[in-house]
């Protein structure tokens, strides 16, 4: 199904990035609607990439694939940057494809499963010291409008969505030459021991029969007929393809990762990665699960995108683009009408003056729009700062509540606690001592009095510091204005001198 109406760059708000051809085919076949090929009209200056335009739910989506034989972090970053320049209304992008699992570490991730990356770790970013390599990389988390719906999507995948059945349905709708690529392989899902390395002659990883079952990792059979589960967590990303089981285990444990890919570390702040598992990042890696895993990831991405309401996408930038389009269209029409109304083409001076006037008006409109956009960005930055401060205050409040509840619990249960807030703040009782008492009693009273004063001062200091920490600091009052004398200095000196006369 295609749309006959005209398209514009401001109508597309979601970018979909693939790295392999088989991922690109899967992405194009999960679209609810495919728009006509008008990329030659929509392309920006210097952009020579091919885009597939379509719709999923209520979202207009732009699908783009990395250049052939060009995987990696840099290639993904370049493609996303060009995508956002050509389609400036894009609010977030999805990186959808296949990846290798870090099996058996945190979750039971198997072939055909899908991992949603709530955290991306660029494991190759760091520094080399005399103690070895120290990881220092960091990638921004997915936007809140996507991250807040990950758990809800996982819940739906357990009860309502049957991802495996959806993948089979999509594979049946493909052309006959492509159907076998996206079917679930008949080859058994096998996870070999980490110390068993693939050999061409004796290994049975690509054969239907298992010769030595002791080389396999014992796993319980998965219940249910669907066979696909959705996981969420950390994805380790770098330019290296992991095909070593020991490296997989070491890095997987270090970063608490669920899988490894080669592109997610190059994406910008408004991105989410969804990966289908086609191998276990060891020497037994093969390509038989690529199509099924790519289709599973594409189906999950499409179903996940349908859960994001269109109202969650900020409309400020789209409104600015609409205003720019209206201004430019009206100006061009007015300039054409001025040129058409001229009696003869020889009146060049009148034409130039009219064109110059309209260009000046257009520059003024564009300057106003630029000011509006900068104001909107500044307001968004201030809102982010306010939200961050509110989060910090809420965190501090929770820590204080936990601290006081713990202190009260210790005061009620354990009498041997060395510093009890309730007991230390109590004022000890004293008895009157007769003047005729012995010297030892006086020394005891003096010592008790000194201890009492020290403890009282300590409690007062704690109280003052606590009040300062919870009370906002008020600005100092403005200084009082200086009142000058109404009489001259010599008159005041004469008035104040004895006898009322000033002697020099």
C-alpha positions, 0 to 999 in steps of 0.5 A: 500500500502506498500513499499518493499525497506529497511528502516532506522531510518534516513529516518523519519523526523516527529513524531506523538504522540497519547494518546488514542487508538481511536486517534491511530486508526484515525492516522493510517488510514490517512496515504497515505502509510503504510510501512512494520513492521520493528520496531524490526530492527529499535528499539534502545537499551532499546526501547520496544515501538511499532511504525507504519511507514508510509508516508503522502505526502512527509514526512515519519512519525512515529506514536506512542501511549502512554502506556495503561492507562498512560496519562499525561505530564510525560508519553508524555515527556518520549515517545517523548524522546525515539522517538527522540533517536530511530529516531534521524532524527526527526525534529518536532513532532505532538501531535494529539488527543482530548481535552475539550473546554473552550467554549464561552470565546474567540471563538465559539468552538464547538464539532467536531471543531479542535484547533491548539495550537500556545501556550501551557500553563502548568497551574499547574506550579507555586508557592503557596504564601499567595496571592494564586497560582501564575502561572509561567510555560512556554512552547516553541512555535512551530517551525517556519516552522509549526507556519508560516503555521497555518493561511494559513491552516485556510484559506484553511479550509474555502475555499478549504478543507471540513474537515467534508466531509474528516472525513466521507470519512475516516470513510467509508473506515474503517472496518465495526466494526470501522465505527460507532466509527468515524461517526458524532453522531446524538446526538445534540451539547449541551452546558449547563449553567455553574451552571447546574450540571449533575445528573444521573436521570434528566439530558438529556445530553445523550438523544435525546430529550431536556426536559428543553431548558432554561438550554442550552446556546443560540447559533446561528446556524452555517452556512454551511453543513461541520460543522467543523471549525479550530481554533488556539490559547492557549491550557492549559495543565496539569495532571488534567482532567477538568470536572467542568464548573466553573473551566473551565471558571476561567482558560479559562479566566485567560490563554485565552485558547481555550481548555484543554488537559493532554499531551502537556505541556510535549513536547519539543521545536519542537512540535505542538499540534492539538486537536479535541473537544469532550466535553465542560470540564464540568460535562456533558462530555461523550464519544460519540464525541470522535471518530469523534473528533479524526478523525477530528484532524487526518485529519487536521494534515495530510492535514496540514503536506502536506503543509510543503515542505520537503525542509523546514526540515534542512538536516544537521543532515541527512547528518551526519547520511548518512556519519556515515552509509557510514563510518561504512559500508565501514569499515565493508566490508574492515575488512571482506575482510582482514579476508577472504584474510588471508591464515590460521586462525592461523595467529591471530597476523596479524588479530588483527593488521588489525582489530586494524588499521581499528578501529583506522581509524573508531575512527578518522572518528567518531571524525571528524564527531563529530567535524562537528556536534558540529560546526553545532550546534554552527553555528545554535546557533549564527544564532539564536542570530543574528536573535534575535538581529535583531528582537530587533533592528527592534522592537526598530526602530518601537518604535522610529518611533511611538514616533516621529510621536506621538510627531510631531502630538501633536506639530501640533494639541495641543498647550497646550502640556507641553513639545513640542519638536519643541518649546523647541528646538527653540532659543528665540529672545532677544532685545538690552537693553539700559544701562539706563533702569531700574533695573527690565528690567535688572533682566528680561533679566538676568532671560531670559538669564538663562532660555535660557542657561538651555534650550539649555543645556537640548536640547544638552543633549537630542541630545547627549543621542539620538546620543549615542543610535542610533550610534554604539559605536566604540572601543577606538584607540590603545594607541600610542607607547612610544618613549624613549629618545635617550640620557642618562638622565645625558647628557640631564641634562647637556645640559639643565643646565645653563653654560652647566655643571652639578654640583652635 
